[in-house]
Amino acid sequence: MSETILSHRRRVLFLCTGNSCRTQMAEGWLRHLAGDRFESLSAGANPAGYAHPLAV
């Protein structure tokens, strides 16, 4: 994908405390539904260090 297209995408950050389930699911859904229109990211204030198996 060209750099021009990537620089004009809106960035969405899903933030929670652990980043082990809900934010990762939200990030995945936005990537799936919006395609290249958004850059989707997730993070945690106190990251758990793993993804919950049901979130994957």
The 8 nearest C-alpha neighbors of each residue, nearest first, counted from 0:
[[1, 2, 4, 5, 3, 35, 6, 8],
 [0, 2, 3, 4, 5, 6, 7, 35],
 [1, 3, 5, 4, 6, 0, 7, 8],
 [4, 2, 6, 1, 5, 7, 0, 8],
 [3, 5, 7, 6, 2, 1, 8, 0],
 [6, 4, 2, 7, 8, 3, 1, 0],
 [5, 7, 3, 4, 8, 2, 9, 1],
 [8, 6, 5, 4, 9, 3, 36, 2],
 [9, 7, 37, 5, 36, 6, 38, 10],
 [8, 10, 37, 38, 7, 11, 36, 6],
 [11, 9, 38, 37, 39, 8, 12, 40],
 [10, 12, 39, 38, 40, 13, 9, 37],
 [13, 11, 40, 41, 14, 39, 10, 42],
 [12, 14, 41, 22, 40, 42, 11, 26],
 [15, 13, 42, 43, 41, 12, 22, 16],
 [16, 14, 43, 18, 17, 44, 22, 42],
 [15, 17, 44, 43, 45, 18, 46, 14],
 [16, 18, 46, 47, 43, 45, 19, 15],
 [19, 17, 43, 46, 42, 22, 15, 20],
 [20, 18, 50, 51, 17, 49, 47, 23],
 [19, 21, 54, 23, 51, 22, 18, 50],
 [22, 20, 24, 23, 25, 19, 18, 54],
 [21, 23, 25, 13, 24, 41, 18, 20],
 [22, 24, 26, 25, 21, 20, 41, 27],
 [23, 25, 21, 27, 22, 26, 54, 20],
 [26, 24, 22, 28, 27, 23, 21, 29],
 [27, 25, 23, 29, 39, 24, 28, 40],
 [26, 28, 24, 30, 25, 29, 31, 23],
 [29, 27, 31, 25, 30, 26, 32, 24],
 [28, 30, 32, 26, 31, 27, 33, 25],
 [31, 29, 27, 34, 28, 33, 32, 39],
 [30, 32, 28, 29, 34, 33, 27, 26],
 [31, 33, 29, 30, 34, 28, 27, 35],
 [34, 32, 29, 30, 36, 31, 35, 37],
 [33, 35, 30, 36, 31, 32, 37, 29],
 [34, 36, 37, 33, 38, 8, 30, 5],
 [35, 37, 8, 34, 33, 38, 9, 7],
 [38, 36, 9, 8, 35, 10, 39, 33],
 [37, 39, 10, 11, 9, 8, 40, 36],
 [38, 40, 11, 26, 37, 10, 30, 12],
 [41, 39, 12, 26, 11, 13, 38, 42],
 [42, 40, 13, 12, 22, 14, 23, 26],
 [43, 41, 14, 18, 13, 15, 40, 44],
 [42, 44, 18, 46, 16, 15, 17, 45],
 [43, 45, 16, 46, 15, 17, 42, 14],
 [44, 46, 16, 43, 17, 47, 18, 15],
 [47, 45, 17, 43, 48, 18, 44, 16],
 [46, 48, 17, 49, 19, 18, 45, 50],
 [49, 47, 46, 50, 19, 18, 17, 45],
 [50, 48, 47, 19, 51, 46, 18, 52],
 [51, 49, 19, 20, 52, 54, 55, 48],
 [50, 52, 54, 19, 20, 53, 49, 55],
 [53, 51, 55, 54, 50, 20, 49, 19],
 [54, 52, 55, 51, 20, 50, 24, 19],
 [55, 53, 20, 51, 52, 24, 50, 23],
 [54, 52, 53, 51, 50, 24, 20, 23]]
